[in-house]
């Protein structure tokens, strides 16, 4: 039951939702007419009545009340309910920001996931300043944006959302006069009208260039400003504490935004060398645009006169080199110095190809490095502090210097990724062209390793100007050659990582090393120099189980040890959450990931190599999603160790980072969690953890068997999945440049994990986030007299199980088997439909029972009333979308292939995704 206090706290949210709903209703009346408005309002009231009372008549009305609607009227209904979900999202995000500000201003204790609370806990645990300093000297915390096809929103629509959010926030942030309030209302109505008249669906297949621009928009919205602000916030928090204050001096940058967009070739033939080059050029241009704008703003602010302050000789020298010679500026050295710095930076941008020179610009020498640019700004800061203007130095100037430290001239490191099979093909042709005389693809693993080690130790190159390669291999070599050129122009930090999908042998890593050597990115010799991190990606259950043996073999090779010496003896390993879940189910995937991390920690420690883990998490729980704070704290002992990278995917990017305030809060959570997981490792001191591991292994075996039996061993299950979900229709939606499947087959093994999870979410079964757990617990408790007591004790004390069940709790709350059964009725084979859905229903009941018994909850999400309220309020607006989607799918599949029907289906997909918020 929600307390009256919580109801009072949620009152502004409900007011905002009602207000936006009223504006949307008025817009519907004006644009679609009274008849459509009343139809939509009737559906809404029916859905609310069904959800509040369980009235079966209301359910039947929802299922059949929309029968006979024309495609055009159906589209209007779908759009109305879809947009209401979007407006609810905007209001909720604003409310969360508002609550955090009120909480902070009230002088309340630091909140969970905040820097203040993390530092407080370090003090309580007697973590000394030396240890904290070492953490920040080594820290790398890197969210990496990826272009996976679950982001169904167009940028134009997102821009409308931002406009509505800004106007709504304006109403609550400041007291408006009646005239201002009227203007604000009008602005909101214009924004909602624009949103209604903007096509939310792309009429063309998304290109990689479009994905690059979409990703870059979040740097403009949030990252370029909020990353330096957060780092300054951390430094300020340290400075307030007498014991940690010294750490704040020369505080290093530790947040590194990353990207895959334009570098991820795995399964995407449209990512070519030219695309990667274009991506880096656009990255650099966005960074330069920001720096140039900030310099001009600073120039306007720093109007100090040398007649009134004692400016340093270094700044005076910069001013003398300025092209600005007007009398009015002669006594303003900071402005003149900034004009000079601006001119040099603009010339740097021209040299890097960021802009085209279409007008006359001031002549100046370009900067040779980002360090040279930053050094000039440091001269200004030192001078300001020197004459008592430290307050000016700590404003925009310090934030700009921090931004440069984080983003450089390259904005964000771009990762390269490709499937291992392409590397094997490339090496095979290189060896043939080099006259080595072996059929590489026919060799055993040990023979491959022998050949690769010999070639890595040899100074000779296999490629020459007369070499000729197949088209596929030449495309691969072109990417490596472009990488070399980008290293020369922007530095190795622009393209530092090469990720190998489907790594299942040591040769997979050595093949990439050899190709890097051929491209001049690995220099052989007694002390070889490796120019990129070579990163294995372990994805399937078998890959995770074999990763320890692979890394052990790799580290036993002297040639690879020498390569690691040139990379500060740091090896990154990526773990895939999506394919492991599709392969083995929710419980087994999470447990195998946990075990893999434990094994890697032990092996790396024994070889005295630094481990950096890269977590390939998706937005949904079925793909490793869920709250990042608890996910990081749930990692096994020693696996975080001040360095962590994790992917941010799909619509989660927009929900986390399109709003600057929410974006900074999410980044702060990552920092706080990494601090706590590294320096307050709860798992390391876990009492009885060896017994917990044994019991979890038993549970995993049971869950794996149950999941594999349904998904891979039930005859016809592929047909059930494809008919009971909109997976085929999702594949046609213009929401990503990447194909939905790796190969043109109907096999689930060949389907990408993203449409797999996305489709189950649309049908409200969402089984990748829970299936198999209930049966596993039932078998476990049948085998152990004290089974329930074991599980409850594990849950009370083990962060891993707490995070696992918290995520599962959320997914079960979003699952709706009443609606799911309507999707199941789309399956033409009645016997197959009944058998599979019976298994799903049985497992759902077992899983919800197990969750309640272990956690002590009487209801789902009892421990998270805010999320429970959000889901409860959204259901009446999602239900009509699901019911309409089922009817539309049935019509479409029966041969009614009109453009309006297809569009309506895609709009329902958009609306359900908005309602779920973390669907893919």
N, C-alpha and C positions, 0 to 999 in steps of 0.2 A: 504493500500500500504506500502511495506517495504521501509524504507528510505535507501539512499545510505550509510549512516553511518553504519546501521545495516548490509547491504550487505558486507561492508568492514570488519566488525567484524566477519562475518560468512565465510569469504574467507578461513581462515585456515581449517575450518571444511569441506568445499567443497573440498579443496585440499586433505585432509585426506581421504575423502570418495572416491574420484576419484582414489587415490593411492591404497587404499585397494581393490577397485573394479577392478583395473588393475591387481593386484596380483591374485585375485580370477579368473579373466578371463584367465590369463596365466595358472593357475593351472587347470582350466577346459579343456583348449586346450590340455595340456600335458596328463591329466588323462582320459578324455572322448572322445577326438578326435575333429577334425575341424568341422565335420558335426553337432555334438551336440552343440558345442560352437556357431556356426552360428545360429542354431535353437533358442538357449537361447537369443542370441543377437537380433534376429528378434522379439521375443516376447517382450523383454524389450523395444525396440524402438516403437513397436505398443502400448504398455501400456502407454509409455510417451506421444505419440501423442494423444491418447484418453484423457488423463488427462489434457493436455494443450489446446486442441482444441475442445474437446467434439465430435470429429468425430465419427459418428455412424458406419461407415464402420470399423473403428478401434475397436469399441466395439464388433461388430459381429465377427471380426477376433479373438479377445480374447476369445470369447465364444466358437468358433468352430475351431479355428486354430490349436488346439491341438488334435483334433479328430484323432483317428487311431494310436496314439503313442503306442508303446509297453510299457508294465509295467516297463521294465528296463529303457527305455528312459524317461518315465514319472518321475521316481524316480530321475534321473539326473537333470531334469528341476526343480523339486520341491526343491531338495537340493540346487541348485544354487540360487534360489530366497530366500530361507530360510536363507542361509548363508549370503547373502547380507544384510538382515535385521539385523542379528547378528553383522556383521561388522559395519553397520551404528550405532547400539547401542554403540559399543565400541568407535567409533569416536566421537559421541555426548557426551558421558560421559567425555572423555578426553577434549573436547572443553569447557564443562562447568567448569571443573577444571581450565583450562587455563584462561578462562575469569575471574573467581573469583580471581585468582592470579594477573592478570593484573590490575584488578579493585582495589585490595588492594594496590599493589605497586605504583599505580598512585596517591595515597593519596586521593582517592575519598571518599565521605561520606559513613558511614557504610551501608551495604546492609540490606534489609528487611530480618528478620529471624536471624540476627547475634546477638551475645552477646553484642557487642559494641553498637549497636543501641538500644537494649533492656535497657541497663544501662543508655544510654543517655536519653531515654524516662522516666525512673524512676526519673532521676535528674530533668527533666523539670516539672514533676508532683509533685516535692518536697517530694518524698518518702525517709524517713530518713534511716540512717544506721541501727538503731535498727530493723526497719521493714524488711529490706533486710536480716539482720543476722537471724532473726526468720524464714524467708523463707527458707534459706539454712539449718538451723538446723532441719527443718521438712521435707525438700524436698525429695521426692521419685519419680524419673522419670524412668519409666521402660518399654522399648520396649520388647515384649515377642515373641520369634520366635515360629511359629507353623508349623506343617508338613502337611499342607492341600494340596490336590493333584491338584495344578495348576502349580507347578514347573516342567516343562516338560524337563528341561535340566539335563543331566547327569553331575556328578562332573567332569568326564574326559573332557567333552566339556567345562565346566566352567574354568577348568585349562588352556585349550588352549586359551580361551578368555583372561584370565589374562596375559598369556605370550604375546599375540598380543598387548594388552593394554600397557604392560610395554615397549615393543620394540618401539611402536608408540610414547609413551610419551618420550622416550629417544631421539628421533629425534627432538622433539620440545623444550626439556628442555635444551639441551646443544649443542654447536656448534661442529659438527663432522668433523674430517679430511676426505678427500676422501676415505682413507682406512677404517676408522671407519664407514662411511656412507655405503660403499659397504658391510661391515660385517653386519651392521644393516639390510640392504635390504635382505641379504641372510637369516638372522635369522627370519625375518618376513615371507619370502617365505617358510621357513621350518615349521614355526608355522601354516600357512594357509594350507600347504600340510598335516600336521599332523591332523589338524581339518577336512579336507576333507576325510581323510582316517580313521577317528574315527567314530564309529557307534554312532549317536546321539540318538538312541532309545535303551531303555533297553530291553534285550531279556528275562528278568525274571520280575516277579512281585516285586515291591519294598518292602523290608521288613522294619520293624520298626528299626532294627539295622542299616540299610542303611540310613534311615532318620536321625537317631541320628548322624551318622558320617557326613552327609551332613550339618546338623546344626552346628556341632562343627567346621567345616572348616571356618565359618565366624568369630569365635573367633581367629583362627590362622591368617586369612587374616587381620582382622580389630580390633575387640573389645579389645583384650588383650593389644594392644598398644595404640589405639586411645581413648579409654575411659579415661585412666589416663592423656593423653595429653590434652584432652578437659577440664577435670576438672582443670588441671594446667593452661590452657588458661583462664578459668573463674576467677581463683584466681589472675592471673596476671592482668586481666582487672580491677578487683576490686582494686588491689593494686595501679594502676595508678591514681585512683581517690582519692583525699585527704579525701573526706567525707566517702568513702567506704573502704579505705585502711585497717582499723583495722579488717574488716571481713575476709581478706585474711589470717590472722594468724589462725593456726589450722583449716584450711578450711575443712569441712567434705565432705566425699564422698556422692554423691547424685544420681549418675547414677547406675542403677541396671538392667543389662541385665537379661532377664528371658527366660524360655523355657516351652513348653508343650510337647516336643518331647520325648516320652517314659513315659509320665505321663497321657496323654489324652486317657481315655478308652471309651469315649462316642461314641458308634457306631463302635468301633474298637476292635474286640475280640482278636487281636494279641498283644495288650498291656496288659501284665500280670505282676504279682509281680516280676518275674525274669527279665523281660524287664526293669521295673523301676529300679531295683537294678543295672542292667547292665548300664543303662543310667547314674546313679549317679557315678558309678565307672569310666566310660569314661569321664564324666565331670571333676572329680577330677584328672584323669590322664593328661588331657590336661592342666589344671592349673599348675600341678606339673612340667610337661615338660617345660612349659614356664618359671616358676620361676627358675628351675635348670639351664636352658640355660642362663638366665639373670645373675644369680650368677656367672657362669663361665666367662661370658663376663666382668662383673664388676671386677672379680679377675684379669683378664688380664689388665684392665685399671688402677686399684688403686695400682700402684707399689711404693707408697710413702715409704720412709725410716724413721725410728724413729731417725736416726742421723740428719735428716734435718727438721723434724716437730715434734711438741710435741703432741704425741698421748695420748688420754685419758686412765686412768687406766682401765676403763671398756673394751675398745677395746683390750688393752694389755692382759687382762684376757681371752678374747675370743681367742686371738691368741695363748695363752699358752695351751689352750685345743685342739688346732688343731693337727691332726695326721701328718701334714707336718713338717718335721724336717731337711730338707736339708739345708746346709750352705748358699746356695744362697738366701734362703727365711727368714733366721732368723731375718734380719733387716727390713722385709716388713710385719708389723703386720696386715695391712688391707687384704693383700692376704691370710695370714694364718687364720685370723678370718673368711674370706669368705669360705675358705676350710672347716672350722669347721661347719659353718652354712649350707653349701652344704651337708655335711655328715649327719647332723641332719635331714635336709629336706628329703634327700633320704631315710633315715630310716623311716621317717613319711609316705612317699609314699608307702614303702613296707608294713607298718602296715595297711594302708588303702586299700591295695590290688590293688594299681594302676599299679604296675609293678611286674614281676616275678624276683626273684633274681637268675640270671643265671651266675653271676660272683662274685668274691670276692669284697666286698665293705668295706670302712672304718667303723669301729665300732663307734657308737655315740648313744646318747639317743634321741629318736624321740621327736618332739615337741608335747606337750600336747594340744596346741591350736594354732590357727592362730595368736592370739594376742601375744603369746610368740615368734613366728617367726618374726613378725613385730617389736617387741621390740628390738630384736638383731640388726636389720637393722637400727632402730632409734639410737642405740648407735653409729654406724658408722657415721651416719649423724651428730649427735651432736658433735662428735669428729672432723670431718672435718671442720664444722663451727667454732669450738673452736680454731683451729690453722690457720684460715684465708683461708680455702679452700672451702668456701661456694659455689663457682662456680662448683666445682666437686660434692658437695652434691646435687645441684639442677639439675643435669643431670639424668643419668640412674637410680641412686639410689633413688631419690625422686619419679621418675615415677614408679619404682618397688614397693615402699611402697604404693603409691596410688593404683596400680593394686591389691595389696594384700588386701587393704581396700575394694575395689569393688568386688573382685572375691573370696576372702578367699581360703579355701581348696576345696570348692564345685563348683567353677566357676560361676554357675548361679542357682538361685532358680528354682526348677522344680515344676510346678503346677500339682496337680492331678485333674482330672475331670471325672465325671461319671453322667449318666442320673439318675434322681431321682427315677425312677421305680425300679432300682436295690437296692437302699437303703431301699425302703419299703419292698421288698422281704427279704432282709437281716435282718431287724429288726423283721419281722414277725417270721422268724425261730429262731432268738435269744430269743424272748419272749417265744416261744414254748419250746425250750431247757431249758430255765430258769424256767419253770413251772409257768409262770404268769397266764395262763389259759384264754387267750383272743384270739379271731380270729381277729388279728390286721388288716388284709386287708379288713375285713367286717365292720370296725368301721367308724363312721362319723369323720369329721375333728376335731371337738371339743373333741370327745372321744379319738382320737389318741393323741391329744395334752396333755390330762390329763394323759394318760399312760406314755408318753415320759417324761413329767415333773417329775412324781413320780420316774421313774427309774433314771433320771439324778440326782435327789437329794439323792437317796439311795446309800450307799457305796458298796452294794453287786454287784457282777458281774453275768451276765446271762450265761456266757460261762465257761465251765469246761473242764478238760482233757478228760472227757468221752463224750463230746458233738459231735454230728455227723450232718453234714450239707449237703445240696445238692451241686452238683458240682459248680453250678453258684454262690451260696452264699459263698462257701469256697474260690472261686477265689477272691471274693470281700474282704473277711476277710484277705486273704494272703497279699493283697496290703497294708492294714492297718498295719499288723504285720511287713512287710518289712519297712514301713515308720518309725515305732518305732525304728527299728534297725539302720536305716540311721540317725535318730535324735541322737542316742547314739554315732555314729562314726563320723559324720560330723557336727552335731549340727542342731538345728531346722531351721536355716536359709537355709539349703539345700532343705528342703521340707516344705515350710511355709504355703502353700495355698491349700485349697480343694474347688473346684468349682462344683456346683450342676446344671447340665443342666436341663432345663424344670422345673424350680422352679415355682410352682403355689400355694403353701400353706406354712404356718408356719411349719407344721410337716415335710416338706422336709428338713428344716434346723436342726430341733431337731433330726431327724433320724440320720443324720451324726454325730451330737454331741454324741448320744448314742453309735454309732459304735466306735467313737474315744475313748470313755470311756472304752469300752470293750478291746481296743487295748493298753490301758495305755497311751493314748495321751490326755486324759482329766482326771484330778484327782479331784474327788468330795470332798465335805466338805463345811464347813462354808464359806471358801474363795476358791472356786474351781479354778483350773488352767487349762486353755485351751491351748493345745500345737500347734494348727494350726488355721489359719483364715478360718472360714466357710463362703463361698462366694456364694450367690445366683446368678444365671444367668437368667435374664429375656430376652426372645427371641422374642416371637410372639407379635402381636399387643395387644391381650388380656392380655398377661403376663405383658407388659409394662403398660397397664392401671390399672392393679391390684397390681403393685409392692408397691405402697405407703401404701395401706391397709395392705399388708403382713408385711412390715417392722414396721408399727405402732403396729400391734398385737404382733410381736416378741419382740419389745422393752418394751411392757407392762408386760412381764414375768420377775419376780424377778430373776429367775434362769439364764436367759440369760443376764440380766444386770450384774450379778456377773461374768459371763464368760467374758463379755466385759471388766470388771475391770482388768482382767488378761492380756488383749490385748491392754493396754493403751487407752481403750475406743475408739478404732478405728474399724469400720466395713467397709469392702470392698463390693461393689456391682458391678457385671458385667452386661453390657448391650450388647445384641446381635444385630448387624446391618444386618446380612445376612438373618436370618429367618424372621425378621420383614419386610424386603423389599420384600421377596418372598410372605409373607403373605398379606401385605397391599399396596405394591407399593412404589415407590421412595419418593414421597412427604409425604405421610402419615407416612411412617416408620421414616423419619427424624424428622417430627413434634412430633410424639409420643415419640421418644427418648428424644427430647428436653423437652417435658412436664414431662416425667418421672424424668429427672434430676432436674427440678424445684421442683417437689413434694418431692423428696428425700432430697434436700437441706433444705426445710422447716421442714420436719419431724426430720431429724438428728439434726438440730439446736435446735428444741424444746426439744429434749431429751438430749442435750449436748453431742452428740456422733460425733466423727470425721468421715466424709465420705471420702472414697477413691474410685473413680470410675475406673473401668477397662473397656475400650472400645474394644469390639470384632469386630474390623474393618478388612475387607478384602482388597485385592489389588485393586479391581475395585470399581468404584463409586456405582455400584449396591449392593456392600457389605460394604459400609461405607468408601471406599477409597477416594483418592484425596489428595491434599497437606496437610500434617499434621499441618503445621504452622497455616493456616487459619481455619482448623477444630478445633484446640484447642481454638483459639481466638473466635470462634463462639459458644462456650459452654455458657450456661446460668450462671447468676451471682452466685458466691459462689460454683460452681461445681468442679472447678479445685483445688483451695486452696492448692497449692504447691505440690500436690501429684496426679500422674496420671499414669495409666498403659494402654498400648494399644498393640494389637496383630500386628505382622508383618507376612504376609502370602504369600505363593506361590512365583511366580517369582519376586515379589516386593523385597523380601529379597536379591536376587542376584543383582537387579538393584540398591538397596540402599547401600548395605554393602560389596559387593565383592571387590570394590575398596576402599582402606583405606582413600583417600582424600575425596571421595564422602560420605563415611560412617561417617567420623567425621563431615562433613557439615550437614548431615541429623540429627545426634545426637545434634549438636549445635542448629539446628532449633527447636527441641523438647524442649530443655532447654530454649531458648529465648521465645518461645510461652508460656511455663508454667509460666515463670517469669511475662510476660506481662498480661496473663489471670488472674493471681492471684493478682497482685499488681496494675494493671491498668484496672480494670474490666469495660470495656466499656458498657457491657450490663446492669450493675447495674444502670447506669445513663441515660439509653436510654429514650429519650423523647417520650411519647405517646406509651410506650411499651404495656400497657394493651389493647389499641385499636389494636395494631399490633397482639397481641395474639388472639383477637377475630376474626380478619379478616383471620388470618392463619388457625384457626380452621374451618372456613367456607370453605376455599380453600381445606383443607385436606378432609373434608366430600365429596366434589365433586370428588376429585382425587381418593379417596378410592372406591367410587361407580363405577367410570369408570374402574379402574384397576380390581376390583373383577368381574365386569360384563364380561370382556374379559377373564380373566385367569381361573376363577372358575365357571362361570355361562354360558359360551358359550359351547353348546354341541359339543363335538369332539375336543375341544381345545388341550387336551393332545395329540391327534393324530397329530394335526398340529405341535405342538412343537417337537414331537419325529421324525417326518418325515422331517421337515424344518430345523432342526439343527443336528449336529453330536453327540447328547447326548449319544446315544447308543454306538457309536464307542468310545467316550471318556471314557465310563465306562470300556472298555476293554483295554485301554492304560495303560502301566505299569508306572503310574506317582504317585502312592501313595499306602500306605498299607491299607488304609481305603476303605470299600465298598462305591459305589457312592450313594446308597440309604439306608435309615434306615430299610426299610422293602421291601420285594420282591413284590412290586405292581407297577402299572403304574401311580398311583396317584401323582400329583405334590406335595401334602402335604408331601408325604413320601420321595421325592427326596431331597438330600442335596442341600443346597443353592449354594455350590461351582460349581458343574456341571451345575446347573440351569443357573447361570450367565455366566460361561465359554462357554456354548453352544450358548447362544444368541450372545456373542461376536464373536464367530467363524463365525456365519452367517451374521454378520455385522448389525443386527437389534438392538442389545444391549438395548432392551426395559426396562430391570430392572433399567436403569439409567435415564429414562425420562418419561416413559409412564404414562399418566394420568394428567400431569401438564397442557398441553395445553387446554384440555377440562375444567379443573377446572377453569382456568383463564377466558375462554370464558363465562362460566356460572356466574362466579363472576362479570365480567364486565357487563353482561346483567342484573344482579340484582342491580348493583350500578351505578348510573349516573357518579360518580367520581371514578369509579373502577380503571382505569388506573393511575390516579393521586395518589390514595392510594398506589398502588403497587410500583410506582416509588419512592415515599417518603420512603416506607419501605426499598426498595433496597438501597437507598442512605445512610441510617443511621443505618441499622440493620445488624451486622456481620453475623447473622444466615442466612439471606436470601442472602447476598452476597456470602457466601461460597456455599450455595445450588445451586445458579444459575451458579456460576463459574464451579462447578463440572459438572453440567448438560450441560453447554456450551461445555466442553471438550468431553463428551460422544456423543452429537449430531454431533460434528465435525468428530468423528470417525465412526458414523453410515453412511451406504451407502445403500440406498434403491434400487438402480439399481442392485447391487450385491445381496442384500437380496431377491429381487424378483426371482432371479435364484434359490435360496434355496427354496423359497416357491413353485416353480414348481415341487419340489420333492414330494409334498403332492399329494397322489393318488386321493383323493376326490376333484374334481374340484370345486364344490360348496363351500365346507369348505375352500379350499385354497383361493378362491376369496373373500369370506366374511371376513375371519380373516385378510388377508393381506390388504384389503380395510380399515379395522379399524386401522391397524398399520400405514398405509400411512396417513390417515386422521389425526390421533393423532400426528404424526411427524410434519406435516405441521402446525397444531395448536400450537404445542409446540415451534417450531422454530420462529413462528410469535410472540408468547407471550414473548419469551426471548428477541427478538430484540426490541419490544415495551417497555419492562420494563427497559432494560439496555441502550437503545439508540444505540446499535451496528447496523451497516448496514450489517456486515458479522459475521459469527460464528468465535469465537476466535479473534475478532478484538483487544481485550485488551491484548491478549497474542500472539504477532506475532512470538515469538520463537517456541512455540508449534505448531502454525498454519503452520509455515514453515516445521517443522519436519514431521507433518502428510502429508503435500502436497508432500514432497520429498519421503515419504515411499510408497505412494499409488501405483505408477507404479510397485512396487516390491511385494506388497501384492495382487494386483488384480489378477495376474496369479495364485497365490496360491489358492485364493478363487474359481476361475473358475475351476481349476483342481480338487479342493476338491468336488465341486458339481458333476462333471462328474464321479469321482471315487466313490462317495457315490451311485450314480445311478447304476453304474456297480456292485458294491458290493451287493447292496440290491436286484438286479435282479438275483443274484445267482453266480456271478463271484467272488468266494471266494479264489482266489489264494493268496499265502502269499505276493507276490509282490504288489498286489492291497491293501491289508491291510496295508502293510508297507508304501506305498505311501500316504494313508489317514492319517496315524499317523504323517508322515513327514509334511503334509500340516497343521495339527493342531499345530505342533511345530512352523512352520514358521509364521503362522498368529498370534500366541501368541507373538512371538518375535516382530512382526511388531507393534502390539497394545501396548505392554509393560506392561499394567496393566489389563490383560484380566480376571483374576480370583481372 
